[in-house]
Amino acid sequence: MQQEPGLAKWLNDGLEFAEGGIAVRLGQNVNPRFGGLRVGPYTILAKPKGAAGPFTLEVTVETDLICRDKAGKPVEVSEASTIQEKFASVNVKPYQESK
């Protein structure tokens, strides 16, 4: 969200977020250099600021992975020497707890 400060401010000004969320983790078997690295999409529960009760919204930040080799050439995750994420979108929807 640092790439979109205006959007981040808008979300933070209007929403209260849960302490933790979920993200995809790259496995050691995918790329040992980045095994365990968290990458998008990132999902966290939220609710309108000041609202009582449980979290009622699910906020998902989508990112595009930019994987490059040592020469800076685009490659697949498994061959990457560097990985960057580029903000793609944010989705806010009602949260319905699984039963």
C-alpha positions in Angstrom: 0.0 0.0 0.0 3.0 2.3 0.2 2.8 2.5 -3.6 -0.7 4.0 -3.3 -0.5 6.4 -0.3 -3.8 8.2 -1.1 -5.7 4.9 -1.2 -3.9 3.7 1.9 -4.9 6.9 3.8 -8.5 6.6 2.6 -8.7 3.0 3.9 -6.9 3.7 7.2 -9.0 6.8 7.8 -12.3 4.9 7.3 -11.5 1.4 8.6 -10.3 -0.4 11.7 -8.3 -3.5 10.8 -7.8 -6.8 12.6 -4.3 -7.3 14.1 -3.3 -10.0 11.6 -4.3 -11.2 8.1 -3.3 -13.9 5.6 -1.1 -14.0 2.6 0.5 -16.5 0.3 3.8 -17.9 1.4 6.4 -19.0 -1.2 7.6 -22.5 -0.5 11.3 -23.6 -0.2 10.5 -26.0 -3.0 9.5 -23.1 -5.3 12.6 -21.0 -4.7 14.9 -21.7 -1.7 16.1 -18.1 -1.7 12.6 -16.8 -1.0 11.1 -19.8 0.9 8.7 -18.4 3.5 8.3 -15.0 1.9 4.8 -13.6 2.1 3.4 -12.3 -1.2 0.0 -11.1 -2.3 -2.9 -11.4 -2.3 -3.1 -10.1 1.3 -6.4 -10.4 3.1 -7.3 -8.8 6.4 -10.6 -8.3 8.2 -11.9 -4.8 8.9 -14.9 -2.8 10.0 -15.9 0.8 9.8 -13.9 3.0 12.3 -15.8 3.3 15.5 -18.2 0.5 14.8 -19.0 -1.8 17.6 -18.9 -5.6 17.3 -17.1 -8.0 15.0 -15.2 -7.3 11.8 -17.7 -7.1 9.0 -15.5 -6.5 5.9 -12.8 -8.5 4.1 -10.1 -6.3 2.5 -7.9 -8.0 -0.1 -4.9 -6.3 -1.7 -3.9 -7.8 -5.0 -0.3 -7.5 -6.2 1.7 -8.5 -9.3 5.0 -10.3 -8.7 7.9 -9.0 -10.6 10.6 -11.7 -10.7 14.0 -11.0 -12.2 17.3 -12.9 -12.5 20.7 -11.4 -11.6 20.9 -9.7 -14.9 17.5 -8.0 -14.4 15.7 -10.2 -17.0 12.1 -11.2 -16.1 11.9 -14.9 -15.0 9.6 -17.3 -13.3 9.5 -17.3 -9.5 11.5 -20.5 -9.3 14.5 -18.8 -11.1 14.2 -15.3 -9.4 17.1 -13.6 -7.8 14.9 -10.6 -6.8 11.2 -10.4 -6.3 9.2 -7.2 -6.1 5.5 -6.6 -5.7 3.5 -4.0 -7.6 0.1 -2.9 -6.3 -2.6 -4.1 -8.6 -6.0 -3.6 -6.8 -7.9 -3.6 -3.6 -11.2 -5.3 -3.0 -13.5 -4.7 -0.1 -16.5 -7.0 0.4 -18.8 -8.1 3.3 -17.2 -10.8 5.4 -19.2 -13.9 6.1 -17.6 -16.2 8.6 -17.3 -19.8 7.5 -19.2 -22.4 9.5 
